[in-house]
Amino acid sequence: MSFNDILRFLARLNQLRQGLNLKLPSEAQWEYACRAGTETATYAGQMEILGQHNAPILDKIAWYGGNSGLGFELSNGQDSSAWPKKQYPHTRAGTRRVREKEPNGWGLYDTLGNVWEWCEDHRHDSYVDAPTDGAAWVVRGRTGRVVRGGSWNADARSVRAAYRRWLGPDDRYGTLGFRCAQSIT
């Protein structure tokens, strides 16, 4: 789903269920939830990268380019036979069901890997002048939006709590998804 698709979906859902107040999380909210009180690269601990698609700590917590083809049996996957330095040999990979890997300390599944998750924030090259209260950093005139967490085809370096990318608000790929946050205001 694209960023704009998600906004339309959430607006409709909020319209159908008054008081629900679902939204996309800010980058700060997303990272806080992903880390679940930890300060390491992943909520399971520090990450040692042994190859482009090989970080053993990710195996138990995330679907990424090193393991997403293990047992993958769907026809809609992507050819992964040429991916370099994988944790396990595989030839076809794709998005997986949620809850097949271990959750973080707060019980959240798939905050790392499986699909990149859209955040409300616009693209910024650094955190200089970012809001300090956890609010989304939205600037009039900007279009790029942030995605976090990595995906099933991402290299190991990308599947960690601090890594961020940005895409256009109408971009749609099989590696994109979202996680709702609930506004209490």
N, CA, C and O of each residue as an XYZ file, in Angstrom:
740
protein
N       0.839     -1.184      0.000
C       0.000      0.000      0.000
C       0.881      1.244      0.000
O       1.964      1.266      0.585
N       0.389      2.265     -0.667
C       1.105      3.537     -0.640
C       0.743      4.305      0.628
O      -0.226      3.975      1.311
N       1.524      5.320      0.928
C       1.235      6.201      2.060
C      -0.165      6.803      1.908
O      -0.951      6.815      2.855
N      -0.465      7.302      0.706
C      -1.777      7.920      0.482
C      -2.921      6.910      0.572
O      -4.006      7.247      1.046
N      -2.689      5.672      0.121
C      -3.702      4.612      0.286
C      -4.017      4.405      1.764
O      -5.178      4.265      2.148
N      -2.989      4.387      2.573
C      -3.165      4.147      4.012
C      -3.932      5.291      4.664
O      -4.809      5.061      5.497
N      -3.599      6.526      4.283
C      -4.340      7.666      4.847
C      -5.828      7.570      4.524
O      -6.667      7.837      5.384
N      -6.158      7.191      3.294
C      -7.578      7.027      2.923
C      -8.227      5.892      3.727
O      -9.353      6.026      4.204
N      -7.507      4.779      3.869
C      -8.015      3.646      4.631
C      -8.284      4.030      6.085
O      -9.345      3.723      6.627
N      -7.312      4.705      6.718
C      -7.475      5.095      8.115
C      -8.590      6.127      8.293
O      -9.327      6.087      9.278
N      -8.710      7.040      7.346
C      -9.789      8.033      7.422
C     -11.150      7.341      7.364
O     -12.061      7.684      8.117
N     -11.277      6.378      6.477
C     -12.548      5.645      6.357
C     -12.818      4.823      7.622
O     -13.944      4.810      8.121
N     -11.811      4.151      8.134
C     -11.959      3.358      9.347
C     -12.349      4.233     10.530
O     -13.230      3.873     11.311
N     -11.697      5.376     10.659
C     -12.028      6.311     11.744
C     -13.436      6.875     11.591
O     -14.108      7.165     12.581
N     -13.869      7.025     10.362
C     -15.232      7.495     10.103
C     -16.262      6.436     10.524
O     -17.314      6.764     11.074
N     -15.947      5.182     10.260
C     -16.858      4.084     10.603
C     -16.900      3.814     12.102
O     -17.935      3.400     12.624
N     -15.793      4.041     12.799
C     -15.707      3.780     14.235
C     -15.320      5.057     14.963
O     -14.139      5.290     15.219
N     -16.272      5.861     15.289
C     -16.016      7.127     15.971
C     -15.215      6.886     17.253
O     -15.487      5.947     18.001
N     -14.226      7.745     17.491
C     -13.412      7.634     18.691
C     -12.213      6.715     18.553
O     -11.391      6.642     19.467
N     -12.091      6.008     17.428
C     -10.967      5.091     17.234
C      -9.652      5.867     17.062
O      -8.640      5.506     17.663
N      -9.664      6.901     16.269
C      -8.530      7.821     16.091
C      -7.226      7.136     15.690
O      -6.176      7.412     16.270
N      -7.287      6.245     14.701
C      -6.081      5.583     14.216
C      -5.313      6.498     13.281
O      -5.899      7.295     12.549
N      -3.989      6.373     13.315
C      -3.103      7.165     12.469
C      -1.831      6.367     12.250
O      -1.652      5.295     12.827
N      -0.953      6.896     11.417
C       0.380      6.317     11.307
C       1.234      6.874     12.435
O       1.054      8.026     12.829
N       2.156      6.083     12.960
C       3.034      6.614     14.016
C       4.053      7.586     13.433
O       4.378      7.533     12.247
N       4.541      8.460     14.281
C       5.692      9.281     13.893
C       6.909      8.360     13.890
O       6.859      7.246     14.410
N       7.997      8.837     13.302
C       9.244      8.057     13.351
C       9.661      7.773     14.783
O      10.063      6.657     15.110
N       9.564      8.786     15.635
C       9.962      8.619     17.035
C       9.086      7.582     17.728
O       9.593      6.748     18.478
N       7.792      7.626     17.489
C       6.882      6.643     18.083
C       7.191      5.249     17.558
O       7.214      4.286     18.324
N       7.429      5.138     16.251
C       7.733      3.845     15.660
C       8.991      3.254     16.293
O       8.999      2.093     16.701
N      10.061      4.062     16.375
C      11.320      3.545     16.913
C      11.191      3.185     18.390
O      11.746      2.178     18.830
N      10.483      3.976     19.144
C      10.252      3.692     20.561
C       9.542      2.346     20.721
O       9.928      1.531     21.559
N       8.507      2.119     19.917
C       7.772      0.850     19.974
C       8.632     -0.316     19.500
O       8.576     -1.401     20.078
N       9.416     -0.102     18.468
C      10.284     -1.161     17.950
C      11.325     -1.578     18.982
O      11.539     -2.769     19.207
N      11.960     -0.613     19.597
C      13.026     -0.904     20.562
C      12.514     -1.514     21.866
O      13.235     -2.269     22.519
N      11.293     -1.199     22.245
C      10.692     -1.764     23.464
C      11.613     -1.644     24.680
O      11.805     -2.606     25.424
N      12.174     -0.461     24.867
C      13.012     -0.218     26.032
C      14.477     -0.587     25.881
O      15.245     -0.435     26.831
N      14.884     -1.067     24.713
C      16.287     -1.426     24.497
C      17.025     -0.283     23.806
O      16.406      0.669     23.331
N      18.336     -0.386     23.755
C      19.149      0.637     23.089
C      20.098      0.027     22.065
O      21.028      0.693     21.611
N      19.876     -1.227     21.699
C      20.737     -1.923     20.751
C      20.146     -1.863     19.341
O      19.032     -1.375     19.145
N      20.892     -2.357     18.378
C      20.463     -2.323     16.976
C      19.132     -3.043     16.748
O      18.328     -2.635     15.910
N      18.916     -4.110     17.501
C      17.642     -4.830     17.439
C      17.142     -5.011     18.866
O      17.920     -4.905     19.814
N      15.877     -5.278     19.020
C      15.350     -5.492     20.368
C      15.854     -6.790     20.988
O      15.669     -7.019     22.183
N      16.491     -7.641     20.183
C      17.065     -8.890     20.702
C      18.533     -8.727     21.085
O      19.126     -9.641     21.658
N      19.125     -7.578     20.775
C      20.520     -7.340     21.117
C      21.306     -6.756     19.962
O      20.738     -6.368     18.941
N      22.623     -6.697     20.133
C      23.497     -6.170     19.092
C      23.504     -7.095     17.885
O      23.237     -8.291     17.999
N      23.808     -6.530     16.742
C      23.798     -7.293     15.505
C      25.210     -7.434     14.952
O      25.922     -6.446     14.772
N      25.603     -8.675     14.684
C      26.855     -8.947     13.984
C      26.492     -9.336     12.560
O      25.722    -10.272     12.343
N      27.045     -8.618     11.592
C      26.747     -8.889     10.184
C      27.880     -9.719      9.601
O      29.028     -9.278      9.550
N      27.541    -10.932      9.162
C      28.529    -11.866      8.621
C      28.562    -11.849      7.096
O      29.504    -12.362      6.492
N      27.571    -11.280      6.484
C      27.461    -11.185      5.029
C      26.314    -10.263      4.694
O      25.528     -9.917      5.576
N      26.197     -9.861      3.457
C      25.174     -8.889      3.070
C      23.779     -9.274      3.549
O      23.014     -8.417      3.990
N      23.449    -10.546      3.466
C      22.152    -11.051      3.921
C      22.356    -12.094      5.018
O      21.735    -13.157      5.002
N      23.224    -11.779      5.958
C      23.522    -12.754      7.002
C      23.847    -12.058      8.329
O      24.972    -11.616      8.562
N      22.843    -11.977      9.173
C      22.998    -11.472     10.545
C      22.233    -12.437     11.438
O      21.018    -12.303     11.582
N      22.916    -13.405     12.040
C      22.243    -14.471     12.777
C      21.219    -14.010     13.812
O      20.233    -14.715     14.029
N      21.408    -12.859     14.459
C      20.439    -12.419     15.468
C      19.067    -12.147     14.860
O      18.048    -12.248     15.543
N      19.045    -11.799     13.561
C      17.766    -11.508     12.905
C      16.926    -12.764     12.674
O      15.705    -12.677     12.553
N      17.563    -13.913     12.613
C      16.848    -15.142     12.270
C      15.658    -15.420     13.184
O      14.619    -15.882     12.712
N      15.786    -15.151     14.461
C      14.692    -15.465     15.390
C      13.634    -14.362     15.489
O      12.546    -14.595     16.014
N      13.951    -13.143     14.979
C      13.018    -12.029     15.172
C      12.486    -11.405     13.892
O      11.513    -10.653     13.945
N      13.097    -11.694     12.731
C      12.715    -10.965     11.520
C      12.831    -11.808     10.258
O      13.713    -12.659     10.140
N      11.919    -11.556      9.309
C      12.065    -12.079      7.962
C      12.834    -11.025      7.185
O      12.383     -9.884      7.081
N      13.974    -11.383      6.643
C      14.811    -10.463      5.871
C      15.467    -11.255      4.745
O      15.198    -12.445      4.585
N      16.323    -10.605      3.968
C      16.923    -11.256      2.812
C      17.722    -12.507      3.100
O      17.978    -13.291      2.186
N      18.119    -12.716      4.325
C      18.907    -13.892      4.671
C      18.098    -15.130      4.970
O      18.618    -16.241      4.870
N      16.801    -14.965      5.345
C      16.004    -16.131      5.738
C      14.595    -16.175      5.140
O      13.884    -17.160      5.336
N      14.182    -15.147      4.426
C      12.777    -15.057      3.995
C      12.375    -16.098      2.960
O      11.188    -16.253      2.674
N      13.329    -16.804      2.401
C      13.002    -17.857      1.455
C      12.888    -19.233      2.068
O      12.472    -20.177      1.396
N      13.253    -19.367      3.348
C      13.172    -20.672      4.014
C      11.722    -21.124      4.099
O      10.902    -20.466      4.739
N      11.407    -22.223      3.467
C      10.049    -22.756      3.515
C       9.032    -21.923      2.768
O       7.831    -22.146      2.921
N       9.472    -20.974      1.966
C       8.541    -20.134      1.205
C       7.972    -20.943      0.058
O       8.715    -21.435     -0.791
N       6.656    -21.082      0.032
C       6.026    -21.967     -0.943
C       5.031    -21.272     -1.852
O       4.398    -21.934     -2.674
N       4.872    -19.975     -1.738
C       3.892    -19.265     -2.563
C       4.463    -18.948     -3.939
O       5.670    -18.754     -4.084
N       3.610    -18.898     -4.935
C       4.064    -18.635     -6.306
C       4.333    -17.154     -6.553
O       4.959    -16.803     -7.553
N       3.872    -16.281     -5.658
C       4.014    -14.846     -5.894
C       5.306    -14.265     -5.348
O       5.443    -13.044     -5.285
N       6.235    -15.082     -4.961
C       7.484    -14.587     -4.407
C       8.422    -14.055     -5.471
O       8.089    -14.008     -6.655
N       9.582    -13.662     -5.032
C      10.621    -13.108     -5.905
C      11.769    -14.090     -5.988
O      12.068    -14.787     -5.018
N      12.410    -14.151     -7.134
C      13.580    -15.006     -7.303
C      14.702    -14.469     -6.412
O      15.140    -13.331     -6.579
N      15.155    -15.276     -5.482
C      16.213    -14.858     -4.554
C      17.504    -15.650     -4.759
O      18.422    -15.573     -3.942
N      17.569    -16.397     -5.831
C      18.716    -17.285     -6.041
C      20.038    -16.528     -6.189
O      21.088    -17.080     -5.862
N      20.017    -15.308     -6.662
C      21.260    -14.556     -6.867
C      21.598    -13.610     -5.719
O      22.604    -12.903     -5.789
N      20.796    -13.579     -4.678
C      21.105    -12.696     -3.552
C      22.416    -13.146     -2.911
O      22.576    -14.326     -2.601
N      23.344    -12.230     -2.711
C      24.664    -12.630     -2.194
C      24.684    -12.852     -0.689
O      23.940    -12.225      0.064
N      25.553    -13.759     -0.276
C      25.909    -13.973      1.129
C      24.690    -14.094      2.040
O      24.574    -13.369      3.028
N      23.773    -15.020      1.703
C      22.562    -15.250      2.497
C      22.874    -16.121      3.711
O      23.800    -16.932      3.703
N      22.072    -15.924      4.749
C      22.216    -16.750      5.953
C      21.878    -18.206      5.635
O      22.525    -19.121      6.146
N      20.866    -18.420      4.793
C      20.455    -19.761      4.387
C      20.266    -19.776      2.875
O      19.882    -18.762      2.292
N      20.527    -20.895      2.242
C      20.268    -20.963      0.802
C      18.759    -20.973      0.538
O      18.012    -21.694      1.199
N      18.322    -20.174     -0.423
C      16.926    -20.199     -0.876
C      16.849    -19.603     -2.268
O      17.734    -18.851     -2.678
N      15.798    -19.935     -2.993
C      15.666    -19.485     -4.380
C      14.431    -18.628     -4.627
O      14.322    -18.006     -5.683
N      13.511    -18.583     -3.691
C      12.288    -17.788     -3.828
C      11.913    -17.260     -2.452
O      11.932    -17.999     -1.468
N      11.567    -15.956     -2.389
C      11.257    -15.340     -1.100
C      10.110    -14.347     -1.262
O       9.786    -13.926     -2.373
N       9.503    -13.981     -0.137
C       8.410    -13.012     -0.176
C       7.899    -12.677      1.210
O       8.450    -13.112      2.221
N       6.834    -11.894      1.232
C       6.208    -11.475      2.488
C       5.662    -12.689      3.229
O       5.160    -13.630      2.614
N       5.762    -12.660      4.539
C       5.311    -13.771      5.381
C       4.170    -13.339      6.284
O       3.919    -12.146      6.453
N       3.488    -14.302      6.858
C       2.445    -14.014      7.853
C       3.072    -13.375      9.088
O       4.214    -13.669      9.439
N       2.328    -12.517      9.727
C       2.771    -11.890     10.973
C       2.746    -12.947     12.077
O       1.965    -13.897     12.022
N       3.602    -12.772     13.069
C       3.669    -13.613     14.272
C       4.374    -14.944     14.057
O       4.160    -15.879     14.828
N       5.208    -15.054     13.031
C       5.985    -16.270     12.841
C       7.370    -16.162     13.484
O       8.093    -17.154     13.577
N       7.732    -14.973     13.919
C       9.003    -14.737     14.594
C       8.724    -14.234     16.010
O       7.582    -13.915     16.339
N       9.750    -14.161     16.841
C       9.569    -13.743     18.234
C       9.232    -12.253     18.331
O       9.789    -11.444     17.588
N       8.326    -11.886     19.240
C       7.982    -10.470     19.423
C       9.050     -9.743     20.231
O       9.941    -10.355     20.820
N       8.932     -8.416     20.238
C       9.835     -7.658     21.102
C       9.331     -7.741     22.541
O       8.336     -8.415     22.808
N       9.996     -7.074     23.457
C       9.666     -7.146     24.874
C       8.289     -6.616     25.231
O       7.798     -6.877     26.329
N       7.659     -5.884     24.338
C       6.316     -5.366     24.580
C       5.254     -6.151     23.819
O       4.094     -5.743     23.758
N       5.664     -7.291     23.234
C       4.707     -8.152     22.547
C       4.384     -7.741     21.124
O       3.424     -8.251     20.547
N       5.152     -6.838     20.540
C       4.917     -6.415     19.156
C       5.700     -7.317     18.209
O       6.898     -7.534     18.391
N       5.018     -7.836     17.206
C       5.629     -8.725     16.229
C       6.029     -7.954     14.973
O       5.412     -6.949     14.619
N       7.057     -8.440     14.319
C       7.468     -7.951     13.000
C       7.725     -6.454     12.938
O       7.456     -5.832     11.910
N       8.235     -5.860     14.002
C       8.634     -4.462     13.905
C       9.899     -4.358     13.068
O      10.174     -3.301     12.499
N      10.659     -5.412     12.985
C      11.807     -5.477     12.090
C      11.536     -6.558     11.049
O      11.043     -7.639     11.371
N      11.864     -6.250      9.809
C      11.700     -7.210      8.728
C      10.264     -7.372      8.261
O       9.361     -6.675      8.725
N      10.070     -8.283      7.357
C       8.819     -8.617      6.696
C       8.373     -7.515      5.743
O       8.444     -7.719      4.531
N       7.918     -6.363      6.222
C       7.607     -5.229      5.348
C       8.094     -3.928      5.976
O       8.060     -3.768      7.196
N       8.544     -3.008      5.140
C       8.851     -1.657      5.599
C       7.556     -1.044      6.075
O       6.512     -1.255      5.459
N       7.598     -0.286      7.164
C       6.386      0.326      7.713
C       6.423      1.840      7.544
O       7.384      2.504      7.932
N       5.352      2.366      6.954
C       5.229      3.804      6.743
C       5.114      4.536      8.077
O       4.473      4.057      9.012
N       5.739      5.692      8.143
C       5.596      6.618      9.268
C       4.995      7.913      8.739
O       5.003      8.154      7.532
N       4.483      8.734      9.621
C       3.830      9.973      9.222
C       4.823     11.039      8.745
O       4.446     11.929      7.984
N       6.067     10.963      9.176
C       7.055     12.009      8.930
C       7.430     12.171      7.463
O       7.432     11.216      6.685
N       7.747     13.417      7.115
C       8.362     13.705      5.828
C       9.844     13.336      5.879
O      10.421     13.152      6.951
N      10.428     13.237      4.719
C      11.855     12.946      4.611
C      12.670     14.122      5.144
O      12.407     15.283      4.829
N      13.673     13.784      5.966
C      14.674     14.734      6.442
C      16.007     14.010      6.450
O      16.077     12.839      6.823
N      17.060     14.695      6.043
C      18.375     14.059      5.964
C      19.038     13.865      7.321
O      19.965     13.065      7.450
N      18.575     14.584      8.323
C      19.132     14.448      9.669
C      18.027     14.733     10.677
O      16.890     15.021     10.302
N      18.369     14.651     11.952
C      17.395     14.946     13.001
C      17.556     16.364     13.552
O      16.921     16.714     14.547
N      18.399     17.184     12.917
C      18.570     18.572     13.336
C      17.231     19.296     13.206
O      16.618     19.281     12.138
N      16.781     19.923     14.277
C      15.507     20.659     14.355
C      14.273     19.754     14.388
O      13.155     20.237     14.211
N      14.457     18.457     14.609
C      13.311     17.545     14.712
C      12.520     17.845     15.981
O      13.088     18.340     16.954
N      11.221     17.556     15.989
C      10.440     17.731     17.218
C      11.029     16.889     18.346
O      11.509     15.780     18.116
N      10.990     17.415     19.552
C      11.546     16.694     20.701
C      10.469     16.003     21.531
O      10.773     15.365     22.539
N       9.219     16.128     21.113
C       8.112     15.550     21.872
C       7.559     14.261     21.259
O       6.528     13.757     21.706
N       8.237     13.724     20.241
C       7.771     12.495     19.602
C       6.779     12.720     18.479
O       6.353     11.761     17.836
N       6.399     13.968     18.226
C       5.438     14.277     17.164
C       6.070     14.041     15.795
O       7.293     14.056     15.651
N       5.228     13.826     14.804
C       5.702     13.664     13.433
C       6.294     14.976     12.938
O       5.814     16.058     13.277
N       7.333     14.864     12.141
C       8.002     16.029     11.567
C       7.477     16.223     10.161
O       8.012     15.659      9.207
N       6.443     17.011     10.032
C       5.773     17.260      8.766
C       6.039     18.704      8.371
O       5.811     19.623      9.158
N       6.526     18.902      7.144
C       6.879     20.228      6.655
C       6.141     20.491      5.351
O       6.258     19.720      4.399
N       5.401     21.555      5.309
C       4.645     21.933      4.107
C       5.582     22.000      2.900
O       6.676     22.559      2.980
N       5.141     21.429      1.794
C       5.917     21.462      0.561
C       6.796     20.242      0.336
O       7.292     20.040     -0.772
N       6.997     19.435      1.351
C       7.787     18.208      1.185
C       6.858     17.071      0.789
O       5.672     17.080      1.119
N       7.410     16.089      0.077
C       6.577     14.958     -0.343
C       7.076     13.613      0.153
O       6.265     12.766      0.528
N       8.385     13.387      0.169
C       8.919     12.091      0.578
C       8.494     11.720      1.988
O       8.484     12.569      2.879
N       8.144     10.459      2.195
C       7.724      9.963      3.506
C       8.651      8.847      3.966
O       9.249      8.140      3.155
N       8.758      8.705      5.274
C       9.705      7.765      5.885
C       9.081      6.377      6.028
O       7.904      6.238      6.361
N       9.896      5.356      5.769
C       9.552      3.965      6.085
C      10.646      3.426      6.993
O      11.804      3.830      6.896
N      10.268      2.512      7.873
C      11.208      1.980      8.863
C      11.087      0.463      8.962
O      10.066     -0.113      8.586
N      12.141     -0.182      9.473
C      12.093     -1.579      9.888
C      12.666     -2.615      8.959
O      12.938     -3.733      9.396
N      12.865     -2.293      7.687
C      13.364     -3.296      6.760
C      12.263     -4.207      6.250
O      11.110     -4.092      6.664
N      12.622     -5.108      5.353
C      11.619     -6.004      4.771
C      12.216     -7.371      4.473
O      13.384     -7.634      4.759
N      11.400     -8.225      3.900
C      11.785     -9.597      3.593
C      12.907     -9.682      2.562
O      13.588    -10.705      2.488
N      13.119     -8.630      1.762
C      14.208     -8.688      0.790
C      15.364     -7.755      1.142
O      16.288     -7.588      0.346
N      15.320     -7.151      2.319
C      16.347     -6.190      2.725
C      17.631     -6.876      3.154
O      17.626     -8.002      3.650
N      18.736     -6.162      2.947
C      19.999     -6.677      3.462
C      20.025     -6.493      4.974
O      19.240     -5.724      5.529
N      20.918     -7.192      5.623
C      20.963     -7.216      7.094
C      21.151     -5.820      7.686
O      20.558     -5.510      8.719
N      21.952     -4.988      7.063
C      22.250     -3.646      7.570
C      20.984     -2.796      7.708
O      20.922     -1.906      8.557
N      19.985     -3.066      6.882
C      18.750     -2.270      6.866
C      17.727     -2.696      7.909
O      16.783     -1.956      8.183
N      17.897     -3.866      8.490
C      16.888     -4.412      9.398
C      17.330     -4.181     10.842
O      17.721     -5.105     11.555
N      17.254     -2.923     11.239
C      17.610     -2.538     12.600
C      16.800     -1.304     12.973
O      16.302     -0.587     12.104
N      16.677     -1.070     14.254
C      15.764     -0.042     14.759
C      16.075      1.362     14.258
O      15.150      2.153     14.070
N      17.322      1.694     14.040
C      17.683      3.068     13.669
C      17.676      3.332     12.168
O      17.784      4.488     11.757
N      17.553      2.316     11.348
C      17.649      2.509      9.897
C      16.370      3.120      9.339
O      15.266      2.764      9.751
N      16.536      4.049      8.393
C      15.383      4.718      7.807
C      15.583      4.927      6.308
O      16.700      5.117      5.827
N      14.478      4.886      5.596
C      14.447      5.173      4.159
C      13.270      6.093      3.907
O      12.453      6.327      4.798
N      13.183      6.610      2.705
C      12.022      7.413      2.341
C      11.624      7.091      0.917
O      12.443      6.724      0.074
N      10.326      7.244      0.686
C       9.727      6.958     -0.612
C       8.693      8.033     -0.916
O       8.338      8.836     -0.054
N       8.221      8.032     -2.150
C       7.149      8.946     -2.522
C       5.834      8.473     -1.933
O       5.653      7.270     -1.743
N       4.909      9.378     -1.637
C       3.650      9.008     -0.978
C       2.723      8.130     -1.818
O       1.777      7.550     -1.286
N       2.982      8.026     -3.116
C       2.170      7.156     -3.962
C       2.890      5.883     -4.371
O       2.355      5.098     -5.155
N       4.109      5.660     -3.850
C       4.857      4.439     -4.164
C       4.168      3.232     -3.549
O       3.727      3.268     -2.400
N       4.083      2.159     -4.335
C       3.503      0.893     -3.878
C       4.454     -0.240     -4.259
O       4.815     -0.388     -5.427
N       4.849     -1.023     -3.287
C       5.718     -2.178     -3.527
C       5.258     -3.319     -2.628
O       4.580     -3.098     -1.625
N       5.629     -4.529     -2.995
C       5.299     -5.691     -2.187
C       6.108     -5.789     -0.913
O       5.986     -6.764     -0.171
N       6.924     -4.798     -0.655
C       7.746     -4.767      0.554
C       7.265     -3.700      1.530
O       7.934     -3.433      2.528
N       6.111     -3.085      1.257
C       5.598     -1.988      2.084
C       4.339     -2.389      2.834
O       3.498     -3.123      2.315
N       4.224     -1.901      4.054
C       3.042     -2.136      4.876
C       2.923     -1.013      5.894
O       3.532      0.046      5.745
N       2.142     -1.255      6.915
C       1.988     -0.220      7.938
C       1.544     -0.818      9.248
O       1.079     -1.955      9.316
N       1.699     -0.027     10.283
C       1.281     -0.354     11.639
C       0.549      0.869     12.152
O       1.053      1.987     12.044
N      -0.611      0.671     12.696
C      -1.412      1.799     13.215
C      -0.941      2.226     14.589
O      -0.406      1.437     15.369
N      -1.156      3.489     14.853
C      -1.017      4.044     16.196
C      -2.368      4.674     16.525
O      -3.130      5.012     15.618
N      -2.663      4.829     17.776
C      -3.930      5.437     18.160
C      -3.666      6.767     18.837
O      -2.918      6.847     19.811
N      -4.286      7.801     18.313
C      -4.145      9.128     18.883
C      -5.080      9.257     20.085
O      -6.247      8.872     20.014
N      -4.570      9.791     21.170
C      -5.413      9.951     22.358
C      -5.872     11.392     22.517
O      -6.507     11.738     23.513
N      -5.551     12.236     21.535
C      -5.989     13.635     21.603
C      -7.255     13.845     20.816
O      -7.770     14.962     20.762
